[in-house]
Amino acid sequence: MLDRRLGAVLAEVLLAGFVAGVTVFLADLLPAWGWPEVFSPSAPVLTAVIACAVVLVLLRRRFTVPALLAATVLFGLFPATGVALAVVAHTAGTRGRRWPLFGVAALLPAAVVLLTQPAFRWQYVLVVIAVSTVSCLVLPALAGAMQAQQATLVVALRDRARLEERSRLAEEMHDQLGHRLSLITMFSGALEVAAEGKDPELRQAAGHVRSTAKLALEELRESLGILRPGGEPAEPAEVTEATDAAGTKADIEGLVASSRDAGLDVTFDWRGSDLDGVRPPVRRAVHRLVREALTNVHKHAAGASVTVVVDHGPDLVKVAVRNGAEQVAAERLPGTGRGLGGLRERVRLLGGTFTAGPEPEGGFAVTADLPKRANAPLAEEAGEERPGRFQSGLLLTTGLAAVAALLLTTLAFVPPLTPADHEDPLASVKIGMTPEEVEAWFGPNEPSAHAAAEGHEPPIPGDSYCVYVAAADPPDAETAAIFRFCFGDRGLVEKTWFEVPVPEETP
């Protein structure tokens, strides 16, 4: 168990490191691809972004919905965190069909762009975000949902195979033992009738054999019903009447008293209310657990002290039978070695957990937690590995690499628009902005543009200085556009653009 936990922690750490590495790699490349500084922030801000991405990845299993929504918002602000979004979306997909949640999550990045980016970037960024959302959110979520469905089908097929095997074994047991027990009941009944009035002791012994054989036949039928597909026994009327008190406090006290009469040192502790209102399969399981555990003590540790505890809680019925280390060597009685296996299967069918094994301080313990509700999920066996763990890890790694490649391709080969590409290129620039803020959108002052503007620009506001930036493409072959931004003591005081003639080339 400890090794599995360490492996899970190591896998999470490696996954978080992969996400952080890819995010740093993409953020470093964004400026070279023409993306503005707002998408590739300075080192302190980038560190905070990476930390947020790593935290969302690590908390995605415990807080799936908040982590998914936060990851989509972070992706809308910083597209380099797309791999983190893919990891969170994959986990959310494995947790069930939450299509309304995924619909909201798919729209969040676009909403973030509309709220935070200037108008001239909307068209481009929305296209990039839409394509990236498909690769970083939709596809990972679908992959997670399909993987979860496949795992469910594998478990269902495995359980179906087990049920069919149990049903086959039940039929064989019925054919081999049912007929013999019926004959014993019939012969002992005939012997009881024949001895009436002649030999009271023989008649009493024959009656005891008949009643014991009948009870064994009823219990065999009940066990065969448990082995049927569906997990619930077919209960004839006589079986129901014989097991109405099974698992109640009086029934368990009777089992304990019988063991004491046989020479066993048993301490009994019942906690909580009686099990009268608990469904019959759970009560019968409690009876079988205590009886089988006490029988094993009789067989293998008759000189040891035993503690029987039944704890009736709000949701679970907990049963524990523990025996100490045997002080006096006792004769070992033969057994089939299948009793604990049968108990384990019975508890599993009820959706509970079962353990049986030596205690650290000596002795042996049999414990079980039985859910009172009929719709409790089947518990995994202790130490049982989930099928396909290695294949799932390999698939996740391959998928994340593909997501990173798609995101890298989208961000690298679709150049962002410039302000001049918008019909109103100055719409994003607000009066009062600092020179650094304006430079972040339009670039630094261009002396050549300043020289070209002389004699063609409108009057400059008083007590201000101006910077000039040439548009990327001239409106036509004869003129070129120049943006002018004038700053005063309170930041930007004027923004304008105008056209200047393009000098003719000297032949």
N, C-alpha and C positions, 0 to 999 in steps of 0.2 A: 504493500500500500504506500509506504514512504517513497519507494522508487518511482511509483507512478506519479505521485504528487511532485517530486523533484523534476521528473520529465515534463510534466505539464507546465511547471513554472519556467523551466528552461526554454520550452517552446514559445511561451508568451514573451519572454525577454528577447529571443531571437527575432520574433515577429515584429516587436516594437522597434528593435534596432534596424530591421529592414525598412520599415516605414520611415523612420527618421532619416536614414541614409538616402532613400529615394527623394524625399522631400527637399533635403539640402541640395541634392544634385540638380533637381529641376529648378529650384529657386535661384541657384547660381547661374543657370543657363538662360533664364528669362530675359535679363537685360541685353544679352548678346543677340537675342531673337527680336529685339525691338519692343519688348513689353515695358511699360512705364514702371517707375520705381514703386508705385503703389502696390503692384503685384509682386514685387521682389524687394521687400523692405530691408531696412538696415539691420545690422547684426543683432542688436537687442530685441527688436520686434520679431525678427526671424526666429530667434531662440524661443521666444514666447509662443510663436505659432507652432514650432516643432514640439514643444512641451505639451501644448494643448492636443495636438494630434496623437502623441504617445499616450497621454492620459485617456483619451477617448477609446483608443485601441485596448488598453488594459481594463477599462471599466465596461466594455461593450457587453459582456456576458451578464453582469449583475444589473446594469441599468441600460437595457437594450434600446428602449424607445428614446429616452433623453440623449443617449450617445449618438443615435442615428440622426436625430434632428440637429444636434449641435455640429455633427460632422458635415452635414449638408450646408449649414450656414458658413462654417469655416472654409468649405470648398468654394462657395460663392465669393468669399473675400480673397482667398488665396488658392488658385487652381492647382498649385503644386502639391496640395494635400489630397489629391485625388485617390492615391493608394490607401491612405487612412480611411477615406470614405468607403472604398471597396471592401476593406476588411470588416468594418462595422456593418455594412449592408449585407455581406455574406452571412454573418452571425445572425442578423435580424431575420434573414430568409429562412434559416434553419429553425427558428423558433415558432413558425406557424405562418398561416396565410393572413397577413395584415395588409391587404392591398390598399385600403384607404390610407393607411400610414405611409406606404411607399408612394402613393400618389401625391400626398402633401410634401413628402421629402423630395420628390422629383421637381416640384415647382419652387421650392425654397431657394435654390441657387439663382434662378432667374430673378426671383423677387429681390434677392440681395443685390444683384447687379443693377437693377432698376433704381434701387434706393441709394446706392453708394457711388455709382459711376456716372460720369458726365454724359450728356446726350449723344455726343459724337461717337462714343464707344458702344452704345447699346446694341446696335445692329451686329457688330462684329462679335462682341463678348457673348451676346445671347446665343449666337450660332455656335461658338466654341463651347460654351457652357452646356448647351443642349446636347451636342455630340459627346462631350466628356461625361455628362450625366448618364447617358446610356451605357458607356463603357465602365464607369466607376460606381454606378448605383444600380441600374436596372439589371444588367447582366450578372453581377455578383449576387444580387438578391434572388434572381431566378435560379442560379446555380446552387445557392444554399437551400432553396425550397426543394429543388429536385433531389439534392443529396439527402435531405431529411426524409423525403418521401421514399427514396430507395432504401434507407436504413429501416424505415418502418415496415416496408414490404419484406425485407430480409428477415426481420424479427418475426413477422407474421407467418412467413413460410416455415421458419424454423420451429415456431410453436405449433404450427399445423402438423408438421412431421412428427413432433413429439406426441401430440394428441393421437395421431393415427397409430403410432407405435404403442402408446398406452392402451388404446382401444383393442389392439390385437392381443396384447398381453392379458387384458381383462377377459377376453373371450377364452383364451387358453386356460387361465386360472379357473374360470367358471366351469369349463368342461372337465378339468382334472379334479377339482376339489368339491364343487357343488354337488355332484352326484354322490361322492363318497360321504360327505356330511349328511346328505339326505338319507342314505342307507343307515348310517349310524343312528340317526334320530329314529328311524323306523324300527330298527332292531332293538334299540334300547326301550322304545315304547312297548314293543311286543313282550320284551323280557319283564318290564314293569307290570304288565297285565298278568303275565303267567305267574309271577311271584306274589300276586295279591293274595293275602290270607295264608300264605305258606311260609314265606321268609321275609319278615319286615325289613331286615337290614339289606337283603338283596334288592328288594323293591325300592328302598330309598336310594341305594347306589345306582340302580338303573334309571331312576328319575333324575338323579343328579347328572348322569351322563347324557340323558336326553335333553335336559335344559341347557347344558353346556354346549352340546352340539348344535342346538337350535340357535343359541346366541352367536356361536361362531359362524353359522350360516348367514345370519342377519348381518353380522359385521363384514363378512366377505362380500355380500351384495352391496353394502354401503361403499366398501372400498372399490368395488368394480364400478359403481356409479361415479365415484370421484375420478376414476381413470377415463370415463367417457368424454368425448369431445364436448366442450362447454364447461367442464369442470364441476358440474353440480350432479349429485347422485340422483338416480331414479329411485324415489323413496316409496316403496309399498307401504300400506297402512301399518302392518306389523312392525316395520323398521322404524317408522315415525314414532309410534307409541313407545318402542323400546329405547329411543334416543332423545325423548323430550327433555330429560333431565341431564343429558350429557353436557359436561363442561360447567355446570352450575357449581356453586360452592359446596352443596351437599354431596354432589357426585365426586368432586376432587377430594373432599374429606373422606369419602368412602375408599378411594384408591389409597390414600395415605394410611388409613386405618388398616387396610389389608396388608400393606407393606410392613407396618409395625407388628401386626400379628405374625408375620413371617420372620420376625427377628431383626428388621431393619430399623436403625435409629434415624427417624425422620422428623424434621421440624417444618411445620406448615405455616405460611404467612399469606393471608388473603388481604389485598388492599383495594379499597373502593367498594362499590355496590356489587350485587350479584349479577350474573350474566343472563338472567331470565329474558330480558328484552333484546338480547343480541341475536343476530341471525344464526340459524342452526349450523351452517358450515363452520363458522368461527368457534362455536361452542364445542362441536365435535373435534375440531383441531386442538383445542385446549385439552380435552380429555385424552386424545391420542398422544399429545406431547408429554403430558405428565405420566401416563401409563407406560409409554415406551421407555422414557428416561428411567423410571423406577425399575422397570424390568431389566434394563441394562445394568443398573447398579446391583440388582440381585445376581445377575449372571457374572459380572466382572469385578465387583468390589463390594461384596456382601458385608464386609467388616467395617465399611466406611460410614461416617455420618452424612446425612443428606439434608439439604435445604430446598424446599419447594416454595416458590413465590409466584403468585398470580396477582398482577397489578392491572385493575380495570380503570383506564384513563378515559378522557373525553373522546379521543379518536382511535386509540390503540388499546389492545389487550396484550400485555407483556407477560410472558411465561418464562421462568428461569428455574432450572433444576440443576443444582450443583452438589457434587459429593466431594468430600475431602480425601486426602491421601489415605489409603487403606492401612489400618494399623495391624490388623490380623489377617493373615493369609487365608483366603477362602477358596473353596473348590470352584473352579471355573466351569460354568455350564455352557453347552454348545449353543451356537446361534447361527443364523443365516448371514449376518453382516449387512442385511438390507434394510434394517429398521430405520436408521438415520437417513438413508437415501429416500425412503418413502416419506418421512416427515418433511424433509427438505422440499420434495416435490409438492406435497400437500400445501405447505406454507407458501410456496411460490405461486401456486394456482390461486390462492386467496389474495395475492398482491403483497405479501409480507416479506420479512427478512428472517433468515434462520442461520444460526451458528452452532457449531458443535466441535469441541476440541479440548485438549488438556489446558488446565489452568497454570499460570506461572508458578504459583506456590504449591502446586501438586493437586491431584484430583482431576475431575472432568466436569465440564459444564455444557448444558444444552439450553439455548435461549432462543426465543422467537418473539417478534413483534407482529401482531396480527391486526390489520386495519378493520374497523367495524363497518365501513362502507363497502358496498359491493362493487363500486366502480373504481377502486384504488388501482393505480398502475402496477404492472408487474415489476417487481424489484429485480435488479441484476444480481446474480450470484456473487458471493464474496470472492474477490480475486479474479472474476471473469473479465477478460479483455473484450472491449467492444470490437465487433468485426470491422475490418477495413480501416483501422486507425492509421496504418502506414500509408495506405492508398489515399485516404482523405487528406493527410498532410502533404503528400506529393501533389495531389490535385490542387490544393490551396496554393502551394508554392508556384506551380505552373500558371495558375490563373492570375495570381498577383503579378508575375512577370509579364504576362500578356497585357494586363491592365496598364502597367507602367509603360510598356512599349506603345500602346495606343495613345496614352496621354502625352507621352514624349513626342510622338508624331504629330498629334493635333496642335500642340503648343509651338512646335518648331517650324512647321511648314505652312502655317497660315499666318502671315504677318499682320500685326495689329494695324488698325486704321490710324491716321494722323488727324489732328483737328481740322486741317484744311479739307479733308474728305467729307466733312459734314456740311449740309446746306447752310448752317449757321455756325461756323467754326468757333466763334467767340462766345457761344451760349454757355460754355462751361466755366468761363472766366468771370469772376465776380469783382465788382469794385471793392477795394479794401484789401485784396489779396496781397501778400508779400511778393517781392521779386523772386524769391526761391520757389514759392508755390506756382507762380506763372511759368517759371523756367522748367518746372517738373513736367508741365503739359506741352510747352511749345519749344523748349530748348533755350540755349544761351543767346546772347546778343550776337548778331552777325554784322561785322563792320562793312562787308560788301553790300548788304541790304541797306545799311544806313547811308552809304555813299549813293546808292541808286535812288534813295528817297528824296535827296536834296532837290528842291525846286518842284517837287510833285506832291509833297505831303501837306495835309491841312495844318493850320496853326497849332503850335505846341502850347498847352496850358501853362500859365505862369507858375513860377516856383516849382517846376517839376523837371525831371529828366526822363528820357525815353530809351527804350531798347527796341531793336528791329529784328524781325525774323522773316525770312522769305518763305513763301508757300512752296510746297513740294512740287506742284505742277502749275504752270501758268494757265490762266483761263483760255488763252488762244496763243497763236504763234507770235503776235506782235506786242503783247503786254504780259506783265508778271505781277502777281499779288504779293504785297508786303504787309505783315502784321506789325502794328506799333502799339506799345504799351508804355504809358507814362505814369511815373510814380512820384508821389509827394511824401510829406511827413507821415501821412496816415495810410500808406500803401498805394495801391493802384487807384488812380484818379480818372484815367481815360483808357479806353480800348477801342481800336479802330483798325480798319484795313483799307488799302487803296491800291490802285493799279499804277504801274510805271511802264513806260515803253521799253521794249527789249532792244538793246543796241544792235544795229545791223552788223553782220559779220563782214570784216574787210577781206575782199578777194585777194 
